[in-house]
Amino acid sequence: MKLITKQSKVKYGIWRAVGRTILLMLLIVLIPVSYVLPQILIRGEAAEFYSRNVFPWVSMLAAAVNGMFLFSLTEMFVVVGSVTLAVLIVMFLIKCIKLMCTRDTRSLIHYVYVVLRNVAIIGIAAALCFELMHGLNYNRMSVRKSMTLYSDTRPYEDYAETLLWAYSGMVNARSSLGEDYYGVAHMNTAFEVTVYDANVAVSSVGQHFDLGISPNYIRAKAVWLSRLWGYTDIVGVYDPFLGESNINTDYIDVLHFPVTVCHEITHARGYASETDANTIAILSCINSPRADFRYAGYYYIFMHLWNTVNDYADYEGVAMTDYFSRSDFKPVMRDINAYNEYRESFNTGPIADLISRFSEDVNNAFLESNGQEGGTDTYVVPQDAYVEYYCRYVRADA
């Protein structure tokens, strides 16, 4: 039997401490590595294969589980999780203080090590989950590229014709909608039916243009704290950890709501890029049999294309059509005014402005960290994409 001396115990303790330190440092380093490395290694055709063929299976369980609940699991975990995290931090600090007071340095170090190790393991798992459920989808082929929605040489006439097409689609769809006592149009159906029809619309566009959209049904969720959420200027959020699309329903605005729902569903079905999600959402809306969806889609195109066409008209020295003075635009103007009045209700002072700016900065940093140059500017679909879509797929140019 070997005699264990005090000196050997000390050496064993030192080596164990060194080993734990190395392990902890390795786990901490693996957090950013787990976040960055998959996007570096899986690109191009590999990323497209993953998004089309693997992602639907990876996200199927999450979509099935959260689809069983009518309420937002994301909202519940954020609210409950924030309180729980605060309690755990307080408990951690109290435990550390107690151990310091008893001068039990060895127990203190061991306790801090265990906590940091577990946090690091959770961080690695979260990073990998994010990449599998969202991050890798940033690297797939863009919708503009797969549909060839680029236009550098289109003449002014094509831009003007596209604007007229969008305007006609907008006012025609608006004329089919009912109004309230203030002459403002609203959605045709309740939230659940809207979500179902949005899934159908996204699927139809994905199949028609072979965009490789996941076939999983996404049950988008209304957020209970939508009024508070409105101060952040965020109308929808996709939670990649739960595969859940969350929608702000404080004001279900017919001008924007259908595009928002389709946008968040598109994220959950395999497109991470904001530009791609908005492109698919708009195409889904304008090709939908629902008038309220078409109204929102054509409104988005018209309002984002108008300034470009106006500038182009000035450059060409031609007269720009005054669409805003037309009688059939007046109902649209009532909807715009109603939406602006709602947004003005959040302009309550410097605190509201601070929340809005902070939300914008965080979202911008998140997008840029995932390779989306321009950050929140990527929400805006380049105007030439609308012109090219009209010329190629509506006017059917050869």
N, C-alpha and C positions, 0 to 999 in steps of 0.2 A: 504494500500500500504506500502510495507516494505522499509525502508530507507537503502540504500546501503552506508555504510561508507567507508572512505578511508582505514581504517584498514582491512575491509572485502575484498576490492579490492586487497590489497597487499597479503592477504592470498590466494585469488583465483589465483592470478598471480603465487605465489610460487607453489601451487599445480598443476597448469597447466604446469609449467616448469618441475616439477618432473615427471608428467605423460608423457610429451614429451620425457624426457630423458630416462625413462624406456622403452617406445615404441621404441625409436631409438636403444637402446642397444639390445632389443629383436630382432629387424629386422636384426641387424648386426650379432648377434649370429645365426640367422636362415640361413644365407648364407652358412657357412660350414656345418650346420646340414642338409640342403637340399641337399648338395653334398654327404655327407657321409652316412646319415641314410638310404636312399633307398638301397644302396649296402649292408648294414649290415642286413637289414630286408628281402630283396628279394634275396635269394640264393638257390642253389641246384635245386630241382624240380620246385620251384616257378619261379626262374629265367629262367629255360628252357621253362616253359610254357609261360612266358611273351615273350621271344625272338621268339618263334615259332608262337604264336597265337595272341598276342597283338601288338607287335612291328610293324608288317606289316601294321596294321590299323593306328597306331600312326604316322608312317613315310609316309603314303600314300599321304597326302596332300602336305607335303614338297617336295616329289619326283615329284608330278604332277605339282606343281607351278614352281619349278626351272627347270623342264624339258621343260617348254614352252620357255625358253630363250637359245639362242645359246652360249652366253657368260657367263663367270663365275660370278655369283652373289656374291660369296664369295670375289673374287678379287675386285669387285666394292665397296662392303661395307668396305673392309679393307682400300682401298685407300681413298675413300670419307669419311669414318668414322674416319680415323686417322686425317684428316684435320679438320673435324667437331669437334672432341674431343678437338683438340688443341685450336680451336677458343672458344669453350665453357669454357675451363679452364681459358683462358685469360679473358673472360667476367666475370667469377666468381670472379677472383682475383680483377678485376677493380671495380666490385660492392662492394666487401668487403672493398676495400681501400676507396671508396667514403663514405660508411657508417661509417667507422672508423674516417674519417676526419670530418664528421658532428657530431661525438660523439653520434650517435643514436645507443646505445648499444643494446636496445631491438630489433630494426629492424634488426641489424646485426645477433644477435643470432637466430632470427626467420628465416632469409634468409638462414643461414648455416644449420639450422635444416631441412628446407624444401628440400634443395639440397641433404643432406646426406640421408634423408628419401627416396627420390625418387631413389637415387643411390642404396640404400640397397634393395628396392623393385625390381629393375631391376636385381640386383645380385641374389636374391632368384629365380626369374623367370628363369634366365639364368642357374642356378644350376639345377633346376628341369628339364628344357628342355634338358640339357646335359645328365642327368641320363636317361630320357625316350628315347632319340635318340641314346645313345651310352653307357653310364656308366653301365647300368644294363646288357648289353650284354657281359660285361667282366665276369659275374658270370655264364654264361651258360656252359654246358658240352663241353669240348674241342673236337676238331676234332680227335685228337690222341686217346682219350678215346673212343669216339663213334665208331671209325673204328678199334680200337685195334691196333694202330700203335706203339707198344712198342716191343723192341727186346733186351733182355739182354744176350741171350744164342746162338745167331746165329753164326755159324762158319765162318772162313775167306772165305771159298768158296762161301757162300751166299753173302758176301759183294763184292767179286770180280765179281760174276755173275751179281749183281745189277749194278755195275759200267759199265760193258760191255753192259748191256741192255740200260743204259742211254747214253753211247757213241754211240751205234748203232742208237738209236732213234735220237740223235742230228745230226750226220753226214748224215743220210738218209733224214731228214727234210731239212738240209742245201743244199743238192744236188738238191732239188726241187725249190729253190729260185733263182730269178734273181739277177744279179749283176750290179753295175754301172761301170764306166770306171776304177775305182781303184780296182775292184774286191771285193767290199764290198756289202753285202746283205742288203736289206731294207724291210720294211713292204709291204705286198701285196696290201693293200687297203688304202684309205683315213681314216682320223681320225674317222668320224661318223660311217662308216661301221665297223671299228675295235671295236668301243664301242658297237655296236649292237651285233657283234659276241662274244664279251667278255661276255655280259649279257647272251647270249644263252649258252656259255660254262659253266659259273658258275651255271646256272639253271640246266643244264644236270647233272653235278656232284652232285649238291645238291639233286636232285630227285633220282639219282641212288643209292647214299649212305645214303639217308634219313637224311640229315644234317639239315633240318628245315630252309632253307634259304628263306628269304622273296621273294615273287613272283613279287614285284614291279620292274618295269623297271627303271634303273638308267642311266640318260643321263650324263655321265662324261663330264667335261668341260676342254677345253684347256685354259691354263693361258696365257694371253697376255704378262705379264712381266716375262715370263719363263727364259729369259736370266739372269735377275737379281736374280731370284729365284735360279738359278743354283749355286750361291755362297754359298747357305746354305746346299748343298748336299742332298736336299729333292726333290724327284721325284714325289711325290703325297701326297695329303692331303684330308682327309675326314672332311667336316665341319658338325658337329652334329647339329648345330643350324638351318641350312638350309637343312640338309640331302643331301648335294651336294659333289660329288667326283671331285676333281680338279687335273689335270695332267700337269706336266711340259713337254712341247712339243718343247723345244728349240732344242733338238736333239732326234729324234724318233729312238732310237737305237733298232734294232731288237733283240739284245741279252737280253734286259731287259724290253722293253716297254710293250709287251703283259702281262707279269707277273705283272707289275705295274698297268696297267689298271684293270686287274682282281682283284688284291689286293684291290684297292680302292673301286671298285664296291662291293666286298664282305663285306667291312666295312659298306657300306650304306645299305646292305641287311641283316644285323643282327649279324655279328661277329666282336667284338671289339678287341679281342686279336690279336696281330701282328703275333704270331706263327700260329694261326688258319687261319688268312687272307692269309698268305703266303702259307700255306699248301693247302688251297682250290684253290688259284690262280695257283699253280704249277700243281695240279691235273687237273684243268680246261684246262690248256694249253696242257699238254701231251695227253689229251683225245679229243682235238679239231680236227676237220677235216682240219683245216688250218695248212699248213706247217710252217708258220712263228710263230704261237703260239706253235706248238710242238717243234720247234727249241729252243725257249726261255725256255720252261719248262724243256726239257731234258738237255739243257746247264746248267741251274741252279742246277739240281740234280748232274750232272757230276762234275762240278767245286766245289761244296760243299762236295761231297763225296770222291773226289780223295785223299785228304790229309789223311782222316781217313783210307781208304783202304791201302794207302802207309805205314802208321804207323803200321797197322795190319800186312802187309806183312813183315816188318822188325821184328816185334815181333815173327812171325811164322817162320822167316828165309827162306822165299820163294821169288822168283824173281817177281818183279812188272812189269806188262806190260807197255811198254813205248808208251802210246797213242799219246803223243805230237810229236813224230817223224814220225807218219804215214802220208802218202800223203793226205788222206781224212780229216786230221785235219787242213791242210794248209788254206783252205777257212775260217774255224772258227778263225784261228789265224789272218787273215786279218781283220775280224770283231772286234776282241779283240783289235788289234792295233789302229783301227780307233776310237774305243770308248776311249781308253787311251789317244789318242791325243786330243780328245775333252775335257776330264776331265783336262788335263794339261793346257788347255787354262784358267782355273780358278785359277791356281797357280800364282797369280800376286803380292804376297807380304804379309806382316804381317796383313794388313787389311782384306784380303780375308781369311786368316787363322783364324783371330779373329771371323769373321762372321760364319765360318764353325764350330768352337768350341762352340760358343755361341748357335747356332742352335742345335748342338748335345746335349749340356747340358740341354737346355730347353726341348727338346723331351724326353731325358732320365728321367728328373724329372717328366714330365707329365705321362709317362708310369708307373713309380714306385709309383706315387701318386694314381694310379688306380689299385694297387695291382699286377703289372707286375714285379715281381722280376727279376732283371737283366736289366731292362730298355730297351735300344735299342738293347741289345743282343737277345731279344725275336724275332727280325725279322728273325733270323736264325732258320730254322727248324732243329731239332735234326736229325743227319744223320741216326740213326737207324730207323727213321720213313720211309725213302725211302726204306730201305732194307726190312722192314716188309711189306710195300705196295707191293713191287715187289713179295715177296714170297707168300703173301696171295691172292693178287688180279690179278697179272699177271701170275705168275707161278701156281697159284691156288693150294697151298698146302692144304692138308686136315686139 
